[in-house]
Amino acid sequence: MQVFIGFDPREAAAFAVARASIRKFDSHIPIHGLVLSDLQARGLYYRKTERRLGKLWDVISAAPMSTEFAISRFLVPSIVKKWNQGFHSIDGWALFMDCDMLVRTNLNVLQQQLDDTKAVMCVKHNHQPKDGTKMDGQVQTAYPRKNWSSVLAFNVDHPSNKALDVEMVNTLPGRDLHRLCWLEDDEIGELDQSWNWLVGHSDPEIEPDIVHFTDGIPTFEGYRNVAFADEWMRELERWAV
């Protein structure tokens, strides 16, 4: 299983922690960063994006983007297909993760739980945050199936994912992509809550396999004392040494 982590220059430390925490358990898992400028240069991402008051704005969605990978995550199946083009191989599963995460378990355990009859698998959160801001002043946006796509396993070979091509990713509003609009409900498999445990929102009795600092990473002001912040900081320091 290949892993793709969203990259945003504002959260480079988060990306480092997410990647290092995966490799701590298995150094052989292929990990790739989704870098917006690289995807644009390769002609995979051409959505019209602007900066308004210093923040990213997606023109098609008429909405702010809290990260540079808000939409590009949905290119993962197309990227894998493009890489394997001509090799007649089975593409298998590819996992997307937001960068603001701490992995605490070998991801091979997750791979063993994936159901090949499903097009995607994710934690089906009922996340309804209050209006306001998050992270470093980004707008907290509510939309259907919020945070389902923050840890999203794609079954690249599933026929229903053929619809999720480069054109769809670059033309549909983000809210439709995040609600997995190209799939029927029964094609969306469910992962245990531990695989996308939302700090400050998920059940504190659950032992997380992936901790998601969805409101803000521990280096942001106001989030230095949240659950698992110390563990995240230790991983950052371990990576830096």
C-alpha positions in Angstrom: 0.0 0.0 0.0 1.3 3.4 -1.0 0.8 6.4 1.3 0.2 9.9 0.2 0.4 12.8 2.7 -0.9 16.2 2.0 1.8 18.9 2.1 1.4 22.6 2.9 4.4 24.8 3.6 2.7 26.2 6.6 2.6 22.8 8.2 6.0 21.4 7.1 6.6 20.2 10.7 3.4 18.3 10.6 4.3 16.6 7.4 7.7 15.6 8.9 6.0 14.1 12.0 3.4 12.2 9.9 6.0 10.7 7.6 8.5 9.9 10.4 5.8 8.3 12.6 4.9 5.9 9.7 8.5 5.0 9.0 9.1 4.3 12.7 7.0 1.2 12.3 7.9 0.2 8.7 10.6 1.9 6.8 9.6 0.2 3.5 6.2 1.7 3.1 6.3 4.0 0.0 5.4 7.5 1.1 4.7 10.5 -1.2 4.0 14.1 -0.6 1.1 15.8 -2.4 2.8 19.1 -3.3 0.5 21.6 -5.0 3.2 23.3 -7.2 4.4 19.9 -8.4 0.9 18.7 -9.3 0.3 22.0 -11.2 3.6 21.7 -13.1 2.6 18.1 -14.1 -0.8 19.3 -15.4 -2.7 17.3 -12.9 -4.1 20.3 -10.9 -5.4 23.3 -12.8 -8.3 24.5 -10.7 -8.5 28.3 -10.5 -7.2 29.3 -7.1 -6.8 32.8 -5.7 -5.5 34.5 -2.5 -8.0 36.6 -0.7 -6.9 38.4 2.4 -3.8 36.2 2.5 -5.8 32.9 2.4 -6.3 30.4 -0.4 -9.7 30.6 -2.1 -11.1 28.0 -4.5 -13.0 29.8 -7.2 -15.0 26.7 -8.3 -16.3 26.1 -4.8 -16.6 29.8 -4.0 -15.1 28.8 -0.6 -11.8 29.1 1.3 -9.2 26.3 1.3 -7.7 25.6 4.7 -4.7 23.8 3.1 -3.1 23.4 -0.3 -4.1 19.8 -0.4 -7.8 20.4 0.3 -8.7 19.2 -3.2 -5.6 17.5 -4.5 -6.1 14.4 -2.3 -8.7 13.2 -4.8 -6.0 12.9 -7.5 -4.4 9.9 -5.7 -6.1 7.2 -7.9 -5.1 9.1 -11.1 -1.5 9.5 -9.9 -1.2 5.8 -9.1 -2.7 4.8 -12.5 -0.4 7.2 -14.3 2.7 5.7 -12.6 1.7 2.1 -13.4 0.5 2.8 -16.9 1.9 0.2 -19.3 2.9 -2.2 -16.6 -0.4 -4.1 -16.6 -0.1 -4.4 -12.8 -2.8 -4.5 -10.1 -2.8 -1.0 -8.6 -4.2 -2.1 -5.2 -4.8 0.3 -2.4 -3.5 3.8 -1.8 -3.9 5.7 1.4 -4.3 9.5 1.7 -3.7 11.2 5.0 -3.8 14.9 6.0 -0.4 16.0 7.3 -1.6 17.0 10.8 -1.5 13.4 12.0 0.5 11.1 14.3 0.6 7.4 13.3 1.0 5.1 16.3 0.6 1.7 14.7 2.1 -0.1 11.7 -0.1 0.8 8.7 0.2 -2.8 7.6 -2.4 -3.5 10.3 -4.7 -1.1 8.5 -4.1 -2.7 5.1 -5.2 -6.0 6.5 -8.6 -4.5 7.3 -9.3 -3.1 3.9 -12.3 -4.7 2.0 -11.6 -5.2 -1.7 -15.4 -5.0 -2.5 -15.3 -1.3 -1.4 -14.2 1.6 -3.6 -12.9 3.6 -0.6 -12.7 3.1 3.1 -12.7 5.8 5.8 -13.8 6.6 9.3 -17.4 7.8 9.0 -17.3 10.7 11.4 -20.3 12.7 12.5 -18.2 15.8 12.9 -20.2 19.0 13.2 -17.8 21.7 14.4 -18.9 25.1 15.6 -18.5 28.0 13.3 -15.3 30.0 13.8 -11.6 29.4 13.1 -9.1 26.6 13.4 -5.4 26.0 12.9 -3.7 29.3 12.3 -6.8 31.4 11.7 -8.3 29.3 8.9 -12.1 29.4 8.5 -13.8 26.3 10.1 -16.1 25.1 7.3 -18.9 22.7 7.8 -20.0 20.3 5.0 -21.6 16.8 4.7 -19.3 14.0 5.7 -16.7 16.3 7.2 -13.4 14.7 7.9 -14.3 11.4 6.1 -11.7 12.3 3.5 -8.9 13.2 5.9 -7.9 9.5 6.1 -9.1 7.9 2.9 -8.1 4.5 1.5 -8.6 4.3 -2.2 -9.2 1.0 -3.9 -7.5 2.1 -7.1 -8.8 -0.9 -9.1 -12.4 -0.5 -8.2 -14.5 0.3 -11.3 -16.4 3.0 -9.6 -13.2 5.0 -9.0 -12.8 5.4 -12.8 -15.2 8.3 -12.6 -12.8 10.1 -10.3 -10.5 11.3 -13.1 -8.4 14.4 -13.4 -11.2 16.4 -15.0 -13.6 15.6 -12.2 -11.1 16.7 -9.6 -10.5 19.9 -11.4 -14.1 20.9 -12.1 -16.4 19.8 -9.3 -17.0 21.9 -6.1 -14.9 20.7 -3.2 -18.0 20.0 -1.1 -19.1 17.4 -3.7 -15.7 15.7 -3.7 -15.5 15.6 0.0 -18.8 13.9 0.3 -17.5 11.2 -2.1 -20.2 12.1 -4.7 -19.0 9.7 -7.4 -19.8 6.7 -5.2 -22.9 4.9 -3.9 -23.2 4.7 -0.2 -22.6 0.9 -0.1 -19.3 1.4 -1.9 -17.9 3.4 1.0 -16.4 1.0 3.6 -16.1 2.0 7.3 -12.9 1.9 9.3 -12.8 1.9 13.1 -12.7 5.3 14.8 -9.1 4.6 15.9 -7.8 5.2 12.4 -8.8 8.8 12.4 -9.1 9.9 16.0 -10.0 13.6 16.1 -8.3 15.5 19.0 -11.0 17.2 21.0 -13.9 15.5 19.2 -13.5 11.7 19.2 -14.4 9.4 22.1 -11.5 9.7 24.7 -12.0 6.1 25.6 -10.7 5.0 22.2 -7.0 4.2 21.9 -6.0 5.9 18.6 -4.0 4.3 15.9 -3.8 7.6 14.0 -4.2 10.9 16.0 -5.6 13.7 13.9 -4.9 17.3 15.2 -7.7 18.6 13.0 -8.1 21.9 14.9 -4.4 22.7 15.0 -1.0 21.0 15.5 0.8 21.5 18.8 3.2 24.1 17.4 0.2 26.5 16.8 -0.8 28.9 19.5 -3.6 27.5 21.6 -3.0 23.8 20.8 0.2 23.1 22.7 -1.5 21.3 25.6 -4.1 19.2 23.7 -4.3 15.4 23.9 -1.2 13.6 22.5 0.7 16.9 22.0 3.6 15.7 24.0 3.9 12.5 21.9 3.7 14.6 18.7 6.5 16.9 20.0 8.7 14.0 20.9 8.2 12.6 17.3 9.1 16.0 15.9 12.3 16.2 18.0 13.2 12.6 17.1 12.9 13.4 13.4 15.1 16.5 13.8 18.0 14.8 15.6 
